[in-house]
Amino acid sequence: MKKNPNTPTLLMVASSERDADLYYATRFFAPDSLVLIQKGKKKILLTSDLEKDRAKKEAEVNEVFSTTALAKIYYEKYGRRPSLGDLIVEFARRQRIRGFLVPGSFPAKYLETLRKKGIRVRIKPDPFIESRAVKTPAEVRMIGETLRCVEGAAREAVEILRRSVIKKGRLYFQGQVLTSEALRMAIHTFLIRKHCAARRTIVACGKQGINPHEEGKGPLLAHQPIVLDIFPRNLTHGYYGDFTRTVVRGEASPKLKRMYAAVKEAQSIAFRMLRHGVNGRNVHESILKYFESCDFKTGLRNGRMQGFFHGTGHGLGLDIHERPRLGITNEILKAGHVVTVEPGLYYEDTGGVRLEDVVLITRTGCRNLTRFPKVLEV
């Protein structure tokens, strides 16, 4: 591996099923730890014999080495069994690598071993692979595929709500009390049939919805807002979808209708502003000002935050939350960024309202990748 002083040698040690940067670099899913060494465009993967043959066929790397074979060589040379950190050090020496650039999530036990053996290590703050933020057309298509699955699950959930019967303020479906847990299970069952896995899907009714990440539990109520926030990962290619709708089975109160209209218009404000070169903070602040103009104020009330107290959106891809952010920090948007747009309002006397679509940033504006309609009463 030729040394170029201007190009740092990258090192990642992780499970590519859990580490988006490692999967992005290799396009290879593995549940156990892999070692990726990248110098310029050349990528070398170290893996166990369990994954070696599959990695040679599937991984987008230049070379694959067996850690089992390397361990045997190490044992013959030093007379002791090596740790993975020892193997990385030995491999680096063989390749004449004197230093690595590693992500902030790099395991401390390997960091200590490398430094003790004289290998220089620098830690790069997130984002480690910055190119991940700008999506290729293929990545946009994969995010769209996951969104179609999400929308199918949402359609099924809304249909269950629409067919439910109202009795004494509660919803009943097929003779049973309809609960958050039951509706969540219906969503998850649909998604798994589409080869998508969802965790912590939100089905939060009434006052539960004023906590934006409250999953929801218990009976679903008529005439109350139900926040449906669905964000699964596609098990085939790893890209996430993210989606929120707020619906009412029955009749929404006047205040809830005003909140819903304001949140929907806040989304439209963002859609009009989003384009290449725009600061995400400006979009977020414009929505806050709009809510204030509608007399939907944000602040501490009765010991809890109410109003609009989270970011407007975030990047979406191989992680559910990626760069860039649409919030209080300054982040300039680029063509190819894929971001959520999810303003919300939360008041203790009414409940929560949130709407979320996913958009692709372009040179001249943004393209909404979400197709599901926005209807409050079902």
N, C-alpha and C positions, 0 to 999 in steps of 0.2 A: 504494500500500500504506500504510494508515493507521498512524501511529506510536502504539504503546501502551507507555509507559515501563515497565510492569510485566511485559511479555511480551518475552523476548529473541527476536531473529530467528535462527532456526537456519540453519546452512549446512553442507551435506555435499557433498564432491567425491569420487566413487569409482565403481567398477563395481558395479552392483547385483547382478551375479552372484556377487560375492565379499564384498560388504558387506551384512550382514543388516539393519542399521538402515536403510540406504537402500532396500533392497527392501521392508522392512516399511512404510516411509513412502509408497512409490509403487506397490507391487505390480506392478512393471515390471522384467523381466529385461533387462539389456543388458551386453555384454562390455566395452565401453569406458566411459570416465569420463563420468558425468552430473553436473550441478550441480543440487542441490535447495536452494531458499530457501523457508523456511517461517516465516510470521509468524502466530501464532495458529493458526487452522485453514486459512488460505490457503496453498496450495502452488504454487510456480512451478518448472518444470523447464526447464533449459537443456540442449539436446542438439544434436548435429550433424544435418545434413539426412538422413544415413543412417538415423537412428532417429526423426526428428521425426514423420512420419505415423503410424508404429506407436505412438509414445508418446501421440499425441493420441487414439488408439482405446483403448489398453490401460491407460495409467498413471492411477492414481487421484490426479490433481492438478487444480488449477483452470486453470492456463495452461501452455502449452508454447511456448518460444521457441527459434528456430534460432540456434546459435552462429555458423553460417556467415553468416547475415544480420547478426548483431550485429558480426561481424568486418569486414564490408563497410562498415558505418556507421562503425566505429572507424577504419578505414583512410582513409576520406574525410575524417574529422575531424582525425586526427593525422598522416597521411601515412606510417604504418608499420604493419606487420602485428603484431597483438596476440598475446600469450600468453593462455592460458585465465585466468590470474590477472588480466591486464589487463581482460578482458571482465567478470569478476566485479566488479572495482572500478567499471568504467564502469556496469554494470547497477545496482549498489548506489547510485551517485550519482543515476542517473535515478529510482530508486525512493525516494530520500531516506532511505536506510538508512545509519546511521553506525557500526553495530557488529554483530558476529555472535557467536553462541555455536556453537562447533565441537567435534566429538568428539576424543578423544585421538589417534585414528588420522589426523587431518587432515594432508594432505601439507605438509611444511615449506616447499616452494617457493612454494606459494600463500599460506601464512601470512606469509612474509616480504614478498611483494608487497603484500598487503592492509595490513600495518602501515606499510610505507614510504609508501603512498598515503594514510595518515591514517585508515584504517578500524580501529576498535577490534575486537580479537578476544579473546574469552575461551575457554579450553579447559575443557570439562566432562569430568571423569573418567567411565569406564564405570560403570554402563550409561548410554549417551547417551539412548536412548529407553526410559525406565524402564517404560513400559506394556507393553513386549514380554514382560516376565516373567510377567504374568498372561494366560493364554491364553483366547481366546474359545471358545465351543462349536465353531465352525467350525475353529479351529486344532487343537483336541483331536481332531476327526474326521480331519484331515489327518495328524496324527502317528499316529493309529490305522491309517490306510491304509498308511503306510510300515511300521509294525510288522507288518501282515499280510504284506507282501512279504518282510520279514526272516524271519518265521517260516516262510514257504514255502521260502526258501533254506536255513534251518536244517534243515527237515524233509528236504530233499534231501540235505544233507550227512550227517545222521545215518543216513539210509537207505543211503548209500554205505558208511559205516562198518559198519553192521549186516550188509551183504551182503559185506563184505570177508572174506578168508580169512587165518587166522593161520598163518604159516610161520616157524619159527625166530625168533619174537619180533617179526617184522615183519608189517605188514598188506599184503595184495595184493588188488587189485580188477581184475577182468577180465584176469587174468594178468599184471598189471604191479604193481610196488611202488607202494603208495599213499603219496604225499608230501603235505606241507603245501601245496606249490605247486599240486598237482593238485586238492586239495580246495578250496583258495581259488579256483581258476579255475572250478570247478563252481558255487560260491556266486556269484561275480561274473557268470557267464553267466546264471544264473537271474535275478539282480536286474536285469540290463540288459534282459531280456525284459519285466520289469515296469516298465520306465522308471525304474529307480533306479540310481544310480551309487555304487559303494563303493570306498574307497581304504584301503589298509593293514589290511584285514581280518585278524584274528588267528586263526591255526590253529597253536597252540603246544603241542607235545607234551613230556611228561616235564619234565626240568629247564629246558627253554626257557620253560615256563610260570611260572617263579618271577620272571621279569621281566614285570610286568603289561602292558607295551606291546610285548613281543617278538612280531613277526609270525609267526615260526615258519618253519622250513625243513627240508628233507630228509625221509627216510622216517618215516612214522608207526608207532609201536610199540604192540604189544599190551600189555594189562594196565597201561598208563600213562595218566595224565590228559591229555586233550586239551582245551585251552581254546579255545572258539569264540566270538569277540567280533566281531559284525557291526554296522556303524553307517553305513548308506548314506543318501544324500540323495535324496529324491524329485525327479526332474527336472521334473515337472509343476508342483508347487506349492512346492518348496524346503524342505519340512520333513523333518527327520531322524527316523530310528528308531535305537534303541540296544538291544543285546540281547547277553547272554552266557549260555552254558551250558558246563558241564564234563562231559565224557563219557569213558567207558573202553570200548574194544572188548576184551572179555575179562573178567578178574576183577580188581577193585580190591583193593589191600592193606588190611589192617585199619586202619592209620593213615589212609589215604586215605578210607576210608568214614567214619571219625570226623570228619575235616576237612570232608567234604561235608555231613554231618549238622549240624555246627556252623554252617557258612556258611548252610545252608538255614534253620536256626533264627534266625540273626542277621537274615536278611531278615524273618522273621516278627515279630521284635522291632520292627524298623523299621515294618513295616506297622501294627502295633498302636499305635505312638506318633505316626505322621504324621497331622497335621491342621492346620487353620488356627490360627495363633498359637503353634505349637510352634517352639522354637529348634532349627535343624538340628544345632547343636553337641551338644545334649543327646542327640539320636538317635545321633550318631556315638560319643559317649563311652559310651553304654549298650552298644553293640556291642563296643567295646574291652573293657569290663568283663566282658561275657559270655564273650568269647574267653579272657580271663585266667582266668575261673572254670573253663573247660574245659581249663586248662593249655596253651592255645595262646598262648604269650607272643610279644610283639613287641619287636624290638630288633636290635642289631648282632651278628651271629654270623659268624665266619670271614670278617670283612671285608666283609660285605654285610648289608643289612636283610632280616629275615625276620619272618614273622608277618603282621599286618595293618597295612600302612604307607602306605595311600592313603586318600582320602576315601570316605565311604559313598555319595555320589551327587552329582549336579549337575543343573542345569536343562537342558531339552532343547527345541529348537524350530527356528528358522531357523539356529542354530549348534549344533554338536554339544555344545559346552560353554557353557552360559549360567548366569546367575544364576537361582535362588539355589544355594548350595553346602551340602551336608551334610558338614561336616568340622570342622576346628579353629577356624574363624571363626564368630562369632555372626551368624546370619542367621535372621530370623523368617519362617516360611512363611505364605503367604496362600492362600486358596481360589482356585483357578485356576492355581496353579503346577503345572507338569509336571516331575517330577524322576525321575532314575534311582535305583534302590536296588541297589547292587552291592558288597556286602562280599566279601572274599576272604581266603584264607590261602595263604601261600607259604613252603615249606620246602625247603631244598636236597636233603634226603634223600628227598623224596616228590614234589615238583612243586607246581604251583599249582592252586587251586580258586577259581573265581569264578562267582557267579550274578548275573544282572542283569535286573531287570524295570523297566518304566516305569510310574509311578503319577501320577494326578491328585489333587492336594490338594483336599479339600472342607472344609466347615465342621465336619463331624462325624468325619472320618477321611480315608481315601484310597481311590481306586478304581484297581485294577490294570488297566492297559491292555494288558498282555502276557498272552497266552493259552497259550503253549507250555508243555508239561509239563516237570517237572524229574525226570529219570531219570539216574542215574550210569552204570550198566552197560548197554550196548546190544549 
